[in-house]
Amino acid sequence: MDPLIVRKKVSAPGAGKASVRAEAAAAAAKPAFKKSSAPRGGDKKDKTVHPSWAARMQQKQAQAVILSATPSGKKTTFDD
């Protein structure tokens, strides 16, 4: 017998309709998927961030302070 040929399971006539109806009724009775408002990581009471993230945030804040300051340098002009 060829292993690629799959034989269909034969059952009594009309027996499949009842099981299909039962499955449909069971599916209708289940509640719909409800989206949780909790974050994916679960309930984490510890709200600390990774040290590299904290360092990057501090670096961004320092850059923002530097970039927001007005330039205090004097233009240099050369005589040609």
C-alpha positions in Angstrom: 0.0 0.0 0.0 1.3 3.4 -0.9 1.9 5.6 2.2 0.9 8.8 0.3 -2.7 7.6 -0.2 -4.9 8.5 2.7 -8.2 6.7 3.1 -11.3 8.6 4.1 -12.9 7.4 7.3 -16.4 6.1 6.5 -19.1 6.6 9.1 -22.8 6.0 9.3 -24.9 8.2 7.1 -26.0 11.4 8.9 -23.7 10.9 11.9 -21.5 13.8 10.9 -24.3 16.4 10.9 -25.0 16.0 14.6 -21.4 16.5 15.6 -21.1 19.5 13.3 -24.1 21.1 15.0 -22.8 20.3 18.4 -19.4 21.9 17.6 -21.2 25.0 16.2 -23.3 25.3 19.4 -20.2 24.9 21.6 -18.4 27.6 19.6 -21.3 30.0 19.9 -21.4 29.5 23.7 -17.8 30.5 24.1 -17.1 34.1 24.9 -15.4 36.2 22.2 -11.7 37.0 22.6 -11.4 39.7 25.1 -8.4 42.0 24.9 -6.7 42.5 28.3 -5.7 46.0 29.3 -2.7 44.6 31.2 0.7 44.9 29.5 2.1 41.8 27.8 4.7 41.2 30.5 2.0 40.7 33.1 1.7 42.6 36.3 5.2 43.8 37.1 5.4 45.7 40.4 9.0 46.6 39.8 8.9 49.5 37.3 12.7 49.9 36.9 14.3 50.1 33.5 17.4 48.4 32.2 20.6 50.3 33.2 21.5 50.9 29.5 18.1 52.4 28.9 18.5 54.7 31.9 21.9 55.8 30.6 20.5 56.5 27.2 17.6 58.5 28.6 20.1 60.6 30.7 22.3 61.1 27.6 19.3 62.3 25.6 18.3 64.8 28.3 21.9 66.1 28.5 21.9 66.6 24.7 18.6 68.4 24.8 20.0 70.8 27.3 23.1 71.5 25.2 21.1 71.9 22.0 18.6 74.3 23.6 21.3 76.7 24.7 22.0 79.8 22.6 25.4 79.9 20.9 27.9 82.1 22.8 30.8 82.0 20.3 32.0 84.9 18.1 32.2 84.6 14.4 35.7 84.7 13.1 36.3 86.6 9.9 39.5 86.4 7.8 40.8 89.2 5.6 41.5 88.2 2.1 
